[in-house]
Amino acid sequence: MNKSSFFIIGQHAVIEALRNPKRKVLRIFLTEESKKNIHKKSPNQNLLNNVKVYFKTKKELDKYSTRENLQHQGYVAEVEPIHKPILKEYIKDKDNITLICLDGVTDPRNIGSIIRSAASFNIDGIILKERNFPSESKLMYKAASGAIEYMNIFEVSNINSTLKNLKEKNFWVYGFDSNGKKDFTDIEWKGNNILLFGSEGSGMHKHTSKYADFLVKIEINKKIESLNISNSAAIVFHHLSYLKKRVD
């Protein structure tokens, strides 16, 4: 195993890694059944070309997922990380960008689910604090269900300074908070926007929330205290995608 490589598991995570020309897949471990399934899903493309393939039994593959209590589905791959995009370069000469910023969100399952929803509804990218991003987490890759291969993930050293710089470049920052005065569906959502989400437990850090131009909320049944962050994010992403389609 290379120093920079790591393992991912699960059908969608592994197949999408194989489909991604930017992702280097070093080795893949499959059951006979999962190999057949790969060919069924991509009959016109040999995804296993130039990849070292090893056939294993389901039991032999269990060792790669037992500790995380995950289902490998007969797919395990050793991969290298993708080249990290640079936020400053990405936003240059672009308009109508929508980015997510996760403040204090560290749970790999939630991050993976948010990545999956963001890719599904054409969000342009996700900003996270570098030390909070579980870049080699099997759980995150499994929860993202392959969507991580199609999402711009910007790892930054400081969330607050990043937001400050983006505001200076004509981005509006919308902090999602249950105490927000306005429902997010009442916003026009034009121009360049940052959707700022805090952690499930404590929400946005107090100092970080000061960088929000507006605090908005998702109106839900008063009897329910809150939504899971990944559910909240998916609702917002879908609404913005719907608005964009109406304009287009």
Secondary structure, DSSP 8 states (H G I E B T S, - for coil): --SS-EEEESHHHHHHHHH-TT--EEEEEE-HHHHHHHHHH-TTS-TTTTSEEEE--HHHHGGGTTTTT---TTEEEEE-------HHHHSTT--S-EEEEEES---HHHHHHHHHHHHHTT--EEEEEGGG--TT-HHHHHHHTTGGGG--EEEES-HHHHHHHHHHTTEEEEEE-TT-SEEGGGS---SEEEEEEEBTTTBS-HHHHTT-SEEEE----TTS----HHHHHHHHHHHHHHHHHHH-
